[in-house]
Amino acid sequence: MKSNLTYGKVADLFPRPGSIVVADEWFHGRGIIEAWGCPVLWVRAAEEEKTLATVERLTEELLGLEADRDTLLIGVGGGIVTDVTGFTAAIYKRGLKFGLVPTTLLAQVDAAIGGKNGVNFDRYKNMLGTFRQAEFIYIDTDFLKTLPIRELRCGAAEMLKTFLLADPHAYEAAVEVFRAETPQVPQWLVRRAGEIKMDIVSQDPEDHGIRQLLNLGHTFGHAIEKCSNRFEHGEAVAIGIVMAARMACSKGLMTQEDADRIEADFQSVGLPVEALIPETELQAAILQDKKRTGATLRYVLPVTIGKATIWEESVTV
């Protein structure tokens, strides 16, 4: 599968005749998107907006604009906006072409890449969705300069996750970058994370095998998000990765030294490492994970800094 990632200045991407933009309402009135001359549909970037109700509203607006099968839908924003855009494009009139302009670090290294599009249902993450690749994913790292530190750290969690799968050198470099009080994220780290994810996705576009490694930290993380509204997605994934490392230790897959190092590294960059949720409540949410098959639940567990494995475990349902 050919990579659809492009890195550059977003001003070079427009104008795009025949396009309709779906954008994070944070940009409304700032003049950036309005200057492109495309109709704009605004979305509030909040988990409670990542629903079928939002997709229905966007569908009504697209019908009002007489969008047809030749319309190009362009999602501009973080992971919530890009997920909703891709899902809407996949189902509107049985499929529009779409492109993405991810503007958060989390979206630039993870959420916007790979063709997974979807919405939440009853607080279960991405329970409804599709696999459909964007025509392009245009990444301008200048957007990262506008992000508050909490947003950057959420992206750091997904970036560190990716490097834990395949690149110990980049992992160490990223930890050093995010230890700074005001991190300046170099483009090479953003590119490297994107390359690793695209390499994995190209081998397994529809998530039947190796692509499941990208769920490191997510089985626990999604359950944490369902049980608590205190954490952003990246923060829940960070806690989930630490929990996965502890589980790997208990299974004899990872040394205590490496598990302790991951926890210490995550703490050092300002990420949470525990959720303080009752175990029974967390386990009940984990049992609803969409990656469960019958009585078998898949976890992704780190083995070393730079390698992980898929671990299957029988559960009582």
Protein Blocks (a to p, Z undefined) as FASTA:
>chain_A
ZZfbdcddfklmpccehiacdddfklgonlmmmmnopacddddddfklmcfklmmmmmmm
mmmnopafkbccddeddfklmmmmmmmmmmgghiaadddddfbfklmmmmmgooiacdde
ehiahkbccddddfbdcddfklmmmpcfklmmmmmmmmmmmmmmmomklmmmmmmmmmpm
bdcddfklmmmmmmmmmmmmmmmmnopmmmmmmmgoklmmmmmmmmpckbcfklmmmmmm
mmmmmmmmmnopacfklmmmmmmmmmmnopafbekiafklmmmmmmmpckbghjaccddd
dfbghiacdddddddZZ
